[in-house]
Amino acid sequence: MSKLCTAGGERPTRVGLGGEGVLRTQGREGEAASVIIEALEQGLTYFDSAPAYAGSQSYYGSVWRERPEVRAGVFQASKSAGRTRDAALADLEQTLRIMGLDYLDLWQIHDLRTAGEFETVSGPGGALEAFVEARQSGRVRFIGVTGHHDPDLLTRAVEAWPVDAVLLPVNPAEACLGGFLDLTVAAARKRGAAVIGMKALGGSHYVSPEGGLTADRLLRFALAQPVDHLVVGCGLPVEVMELALAGRVPEPMSPAEREALVQTFRPRARRLAFYRGGA
């Protein structure tokens, strides 16, 4: 079970609002606010963002400043792609300022791609120092790592770094290819780190209702995998409602349904995992 919790002591909701979708835009404050507010009204408490996701942090900041009373019950995650201590700390300062927050619930080393990055982050003056310091000082409550290029590298990071969580891709293509959903998940479970899923819809590229690949079906598949939480970017309030509904289903998808979906993806799995390095 996930050890992540809000400042109020509650476990974040199984599904959360991702930093993609309308949040990865600029100048669409009204639309972004409607999606964030719908997530709150649907009872979602997990909210994802990153400096790399365009205006996501400022969109959240606008809503949180208007609703300070919700802060203790909200689990706000963000990230830093800075690979050195100084770059990561600069990102953290900017993130907290933009969001108008005193702390982050989860701060993640963003998008680990290469062995060279791993060595820089791990070494003297590397970003890992900033993450550990921030957790010790209370400026962030939990730390994590994210990746979708190389499951072996992400597994190495989970095994070597003192992270509380890992964010990785979860969809039928990954069930075909292996790596993230077996090796990385096993490493996370061994060290007691939470597993957070992303890319359930493949950036909406997988959704094809005429072919039976509805968003609901893909979400239920992802939630049937060994993940503690699942974040999904949404473009409209109705998509938030669909996400929240999927998160309330006690048994998302039967083994037979899962296998049928995996077989649908198998002939094109490598191409459908377009976010992987060399895919």
Residue pairs with C-beta under 8 A, 6 or more apart in sequence:
1 11
1 228
2 11
2 12
2 165
2 194
2 195
2 228
2 229
3 142
3 164
3 192
3 193
3 194
4 11
4 12
4 75
4 105
4 106
4 142
4 164
4 165
4 194
4 228
4 229
5 11
5 12
5 75
6 12
6 45
6 72
6 73
6 74
6 75
6 105
7 71
7 72
7 103
7 105
7 141
8 72
8 73
10 45
10 73
12 45
12 46
12 75
12 105
12 229
13 43
13 44
13 45
13 46
13 229
13 247
14 223
14 228
14 229
14 230
14 247
15 44
15 46
15 219
15 223
15 229
15 230
15 231
15 232
15 243
15 244
15 246
15 247
16 39
16 44
16 45
16 46
16 47
16 48
16 75
16 77
16 229
16 230
16 231
16 232
17 23
17 35
17 36
17 39
17 44
17 46
17 47
17 48
17 231
17 232
17 233
17 234
17 240
17 243
18 48
18 198
18 231
18 232
18 233
18 234
19 48
19 49
19 50
19 53
19 56
19 231
19 233
20 53
20 203
20 232
20 233
21 35
21 232
21 233
21 234
21 235
21 239
22 28
22 31
22 32
22 35
22 233
22 234
22 235
22 236
23 32
23 35
23 36
23 49
23 53
23 54
23 55
23 56
23 59
23 60
23 233
24 53
24 54
24 55
24 56
24 233
25 31
25 32
25 54
25 55
26 54
26 55
27 55
28 55
29 55
29 59
29 62
31 236
32 55
32 56
32 59
33 59
33 62
33 63
34 237
35 234
35 235
35 236
35 237
35 239
35 240
36 47
36 59
36 60
36 63
37 63
38 237
38 240
38 241
39 47
39 234
39 240
39 244
40 67
40 70
42 240
42 241
42 243
42 244
43 244
44 240
44 243
44 244
44 247
45 73
45 74
45 75
46 75
46 77
46 229
46 231
47 60
47 74
47 75
47 76
47 77
48 77
48 78
48 231
49 56
49 57
49 60
49 76
49 77
49 78
49 79
49 95
49 99
50 56
50 57
50 78
50 79
50 81
50 110
51 57
51 78
51 79
51 80
51 81
51 91
51 94
51 95
52 79
52 81
52 110
52 111
57 78
57 95
57 98
57 99
58 98
58 99
60 76
60 99
61 98
61 99
61 100
61 101
64 70
64 71
64 74
64 76
64 99
64 100
64 101
65 100
71 101
74 105
75 105
75 106
76 99
76 101
76 104
76 105
76 106
77 104
77 105
77 106
77 107
77 108
77 144
77 231
78 95
78 99
78 104
78 106
78 107
78 108
79 107
79 108
79 109
79 110
79 111
79 146
80 87
80 88
80 91
80 92
80 95
80 107
80 108
80 109
80 110
80 127
80 130
81 91
81 110
81 111
82 88
82 89
82 90
82 91
82 127
82 130
83 117
83 120
83 121
83 126
83 127
84 120
84 125
84 126
84 127
85 125
85 126
85 127
85 129
85 130
85 133
86 125
86 130
87 127
88 109
88 127
88 130
88 131
89 130
89 133
89 134
92 104
92 107
92 130
92 134
92 139
92 140
95 101
95 104
96 102
96 103
96 104
96 139
102 139
103 138
103 139
103 140
103 141
104 139
104 140
104 141
105 140
105 141
105 142
106 140
106 141
106 142
106 143
106 144
106 164
106 165
107 131
107 134
107 135
107 140
107 142
107 143
107 144
108 143
108 144
108 145
108 146
108 165
108 167
109 121
109 127
109 128
109 131
109 143
109 144
109 145
109 146
109 157
109 161
109 163
110 146
111 146
111 147
111 148
111 149
112 118
112 121
112 145
112 146
112 147
112 149
112 150
112 153
112 154
112 157
113 147
113 149
113 150
113 153
113 277
114 150
114 153
115 153
118 153
118 156
118 157
120 126
120 127
121 127
121 128
122 128
122 160
122 161
128 161
131 140
131 143
132 143
132 162
134 140
134 143
135 141
135 142
135 143
142 164
142 165
143 162
143 163
143 164
143 165
144 163
144 164
144 165
144 166
144 167
144 193
144 194
144 196
145 154
145 157
145 158
145 161
145 163
145 165
145 166
145 167
146 166
146 167
146 168
146 198
147 153
147 154
147 157
147 166
147 167
147 168
148 168
148 169
148 180
148 198
148 199
148 275
148 276
149 275
149 276
149 277
150 276
150 277
151 168
151 178
151 179
151 180
151 183
151 184
152 179
152 183
154 166
154 168
154 180
154 184
155 179
155 183
155 184
155 187
157 163
157 166
158 166
158 184
158 187
158 188
158 191
158 193
159 187
159 190
159 191
163 191
163 193
164 193
164 194
165 188
165 193
165 194
165 195
165 196
166 184
166 188
166 193
166 194
166 195
166 196
167 196
167 197
167 198
167 231
168 180
168 181
168 184
168 185
168 195
168 196
168 197
168 198
169 180
169 197
169 198
169 199
169 273
169 275
170 180
170 181
170 197
170 198
170 199
170 200
170 222
170 225
170 227
170 230
171 199
171 200
171 201
171 202
171 206
171 218
171 221
171 222
171 265
171 272
172 206
172 218
172 221
172 261
172 262
172 264
172 265
172 269
173 202
173 265
173 268
173 269
173 270
173 272
173 273
174 180
174 181
174 273
175 181
175 225
175 258
175 262
175 265
176 262
176 265
176 266
176 269
177 269
177 270
177 273
177 276
181 225
181 226
184 195
185 195
185 226
185 227
188 194
188 195
189 195
189 226
194 228
194 229
195 226
195 227
195 228
195 229
196 227
196 228
196 229
196 230
196 231
197 222
197 225
197 227
197 229
197 230
197 231
198 230
198 231
198 232
199 275
200 218
200 219
200 221
200 222
200 230
200 232
201 207
201 215
201 218
201 219
201 232
202 272
202 274
203 233
204 215
205 272
205 274
206 213
206 218
206 272
207 213
207 214
207 215
207 218
212 264
213 264
215 239
215 242
216 242
216 245
216 246
217 253
217 261
218 261
219 230
219 232
219 242
219 243
219 246
219 252
220 246
220 249
220 252
220 253
220 257
221 252
221 253
221 257
221 258
221 261
222 230
222 252
223 230
223 246
223 247
223 249
223 252
223 253
224 251
224 252
224 253
224 258
230 247
232 243
234 240
234 243
246 252
253 261
265 272
270 279
271 279
273 279
